[in-house]
Amino acid sequence: MRMRTTLTLVSALLMAGTLPAANAEQAVLAAQRKWIDSYNHRDEKSLSAIEADEFCVTFADGQGQKKPDQLGRLRKPVPNGAEFEIVIEISEVHVYGKAAVITGIVAERGKLPNEQGGVQSFSQRSRYTDTWILQNGRWRVVASHLSELK
């Protein structure tokens, strides 16, 4: 009986989005890891499930990219010799009920073919701010902003 009461209470808290902040923070960070993995593995299905339909990323130069554009980039074939990896270096999450903000530093690195037929390495670090919402029991990212560190 006590186990059933505990499970009922936990279920109610989950549905209400009122679990202790530490649990919510871990859940948001886990969703962020899956999101980054979906980029690194070019997993369109996972990316689509994690990004809200209204998702938009804004870059330091003011350019924006919406969810359909992101999915389109994943569909394009990878050029021969190209490699790409996103690595989260620092993450700090703050949960506000059914919303969360993650700030930190992300590194993008890899190799791209150059005009001479070779491959050129690249590396870029950026500060980021991601906004997440709890929607139908899942954390989904709705907005992201990146500013390159120089």
BADO-84969 format. One record per residue (C-alpha): residue number from 0; x, y, z. Coordinates in Angstrom, 1 decimal. Last residue first. Example, Ala and Ser with C-alpha at 12.3 -4.5 7.8 and 13.67 -1.06 7.14 Angstrom:
BEGIN
KERO,k,X,Y,Z
KERO,1,13.7,-1.1,7.1 $
KERO,0,12.3,-4.5,7.8 $
This chain:
BEGIN
KERO,k,X,Y,Z
KERO,149,36.9,34.7,-29.9 $
KERO,148,33.8,33.0,-28.5 $
KERO,147,31.0,32.7,-31.0 $
KERO,146,27.6,33.7,-29.9 $
KERO,145,24.8,31.1,-30.1 $
KERO,144,21.1,31.4,-29.4 $
KERO,143,18.6,28.6,-29.0 $
KERO,142,14.8,28.4,-28.9 $
KERO,141,12.0,25.9,-28.4 $
KERO,140,13.8,22.9,-27.0 $
KERO,139,11.5,20.1,-25.9 $
KERO,138,11.3,18.4,-22.5 $
KERO,137,8.7,15.6,-22.5 $
KERO,136,5.5,15.1,-20.5 $
KERO,135,3.2,16.5,-23.1 $
KERO,134,5.3,19.7,-23.3 $
KERO,133,7.9,20.7,-20.7 $
KERO,132,9.6,23.7,-22.2 $
KERO,131,13.2,24.4,-23.1 $
KERO,130,15.1,27.6,-23.9 $
KERO,129,18.7,27.3,-24.9 $
KERO,128,21.4,29.9,-24.3 $
KERO,127,24.8,29.4,-25.9 $
KERO,126,28.4,30.6,-25.6 $
KERO,125,30.4,29.4,-28.6 $
KERO,124,33.5,27.5,-29.4 $
KERO,123,34.7,26.9,-32.9 $
KERO,122,37.0,24.3,-34.4 $
KERO,121,37.9,23.6,-38.0 $
KERO,120,40.1,21.1,-39.8 $
KERO,119,40.7,21.3,-43.6 $
KERO,118,40.5,18.4,-45.9 $
KERO,117,42.2,18.2,-49.3 $
KERO,116,40.8,18.5,-52.8 $
KERO,115,42.3,22.0,-53.3 $
KERO,114,38.9,23.6,-52.8 $
KERO,113,38.6,22.4,-49.3 $
KERO,112,36.8,19.3,-47.8 $
KERO,111,35.6,19.9,-44.3 $
KERO,110,36.9,18.5,-41.0 $
KERO,109,35.5,18.6,-37.5 $
KERO,108,34.8,20.8,-34.5 $
KERO,107,31.9,22.5,-32.8 $
KERO,106,32.4,23.4,-29.1 $
KERO,105,29.6,24.4,-26.8 $
KERO,104,29.8,26.7,-23.8 $
KERO,103,27.0,27.2,-21.3 $
KERO,102,23.4,28.3,-20.6 $
KERO,101,20.4,26.2,-20.2 $
KERO,100,17.0,27.7,-19.6 $
KERO,99,14.0,25.8,-18.4 $
KERO,98,10.2,25.9,-18.6 $
KERO,97,7.5,23.9,-17.0 $
KERO,96,8.1,25.1,-13.5 $
KERO,95,11.1,27.5,-13.8 $
KERO,94,14.1,25.3,-14.2 $
KERO,93,17.7,26.7,-14.3 $
KERO,92,20.4,24.7,-16.1 $
KERO,91,24.1,25.3,-16.3 $
KERO,90,26.0,23.5,-19.0 $
KERO,89,29.8,23.6,-19.8 $
KERO,88,31.7,21.8,-22.5 $
KERO,87,28.9,20.5,-24.7 $
KERO,86,30.5,18.8,-27.7 $
KERO,85,29.3,19.0,-31.3 $
KERO,84,31.1,16.9,-33.8 $
KERO,83,31.5,17.0,-37.6 $
KERO,82,33.5,15.1,-40.1 $
KERO,81,33.7,15.7,-43.8 $
KERO,80,36.0,13.5,-45.9 $
KERO,79,33.5,13.1,-48.7 $
KERO,78,30.7,15.6,-48.4 $
KERO,77,27.8,14.6,-46.1 $
KERO,76,24.6,14.1,-48.0 $
KERO,75,21.8,16.6,-47.3 $
KERO,74,19.0,15.2,-45.1 $
KERO,73,20.5,16.6,-41.9 $
KERO,72,20.5,20.1,-43.4 $
KERO,71,16.9,19.8,-44.3 $
KERO,70,16.0,18.9,-40.7 $
KERO,69,17.7,22.1,-39.6 $
KERO,68,15.9,24.2,-42.2 $
KERO,67,12.5,22.7,-41.1 $
KERO,66,13.3,23.5,-37.5 $
KERO,65,14.0,27.2,-38.1 $
KERO,64,17.3,29.0,-38.7 $
KERO,63,18.1,32.5,-37.8 $
KERO,62,20.8,34.9,-39.0 $
KERO,61,21.6,37.7,-36.5 $
KERO,60,25.4,37.5,-36.9 $
KERO,59,25.7,35.8,-33.5 $
KERO,58,23.4,33.0,-34.5 $
KERO,57,19.7,32.6,-33.7 $
KERO,56,18.2,29.1,-33.5 $
KERO,55,14.4,28.7,-34.0 $
KERO,54,12.1,25.9,-32.8 $
KERO,53,8.3,26.5,-33.5 $
KERO,52,7.7,22.8,-34.1 $
KERO,51,9.4,22.0,-30.8 $
KERO,50,12.8,20.4,-31.2 $
KERO,49,13.2,17.0,-29.4 $
KERO,48,11.0,14.9,-31.7 $
KERO,47,12.4,16.3,-34.9 $
KERO,46,16.0,15.9,-33.7 $
KERO,45,15.2,12.2,-32.8 $
KERO,44,13.7,11.5,-36.3 $
KERO,43,16.4,13.4,-38.2 $
KERO,42,19.3,11.4,-36.6 $
KERO,41,22.4,12.9,-38.1 $
KERO,40,24.5,11.1,-35.5 $
KERO,39,26.2,14.2,-34.2 $
KERO,38,23.0,16.2,-34.5 $
KERO,37,20.8,13.6,-32.8 $
KERO,36,23.5,13.3,-30.1 $
KERO,35,23.2,17.0,-29.4 $
KERO,34,19.5,16.6,-28.9 $
KERO,33,19.9,13.5,-26.8 $
KERO,32,22.4,15.3,-24.5 $
KERO,31,19.9,18.2,-24.2 $
KERO,30,17.1,15.9,-23.2 $
KERO,29,19.4,14.4,-20.5 $
KERO,28,20.2,17.9,-19.3 $
KERO,27,16.5,18.7,-19.1 $
KERO,26,15.8,15.5,-17.1 $
KERO,25,18.7,16.2,-14.8 $
KERO,24,17.4,19.7,-14.1 $
KERO,23,13.9,18.4,-13.5 $
KERO,22,15.2,15.9,-10.9 $
KERO,21,17.3,18.6,-9.2 $
KERO,20,14.3,21.0,-9.2 $
KERO,19,12.1,18.7,-7.2 $
KERO,18,9.2,17.4,-9.2 $
KERO,17,6.5,19.9,-9.9 $
KERO,16,5.7,19.4,-13.6 $
KERO,15,2.1,18.5,-12.7 $
KERO,14,2.2,15.2,-14.5 $
KERO,13,5.5,14.3,-12.8 $
KERO,12,4.2,15.4,-9.4 $
KERO,11,1.1,13.2,-9.8 $
KERO,10,3.2,10.2,-10.9 $
KERO,9,5.5,10.7,-7.9 $
KERO,8,2.5,10.8,-5.6 $
KERO,7,0.9,7.7,-7.1 $
KERO,6,4.1,5.8,-6.9 $
KERO,5,4.5,6.7,-3.2 $
KERO,4,0.9,5.7,-2.5 $
KERO,3,1.4,2.4,-4.3 $
KERO,2,4.6,1.7,-2.4 $
KERO,1,2.8,2.4,0.9 $
KERO,0,0.0,0.0,0.0 $
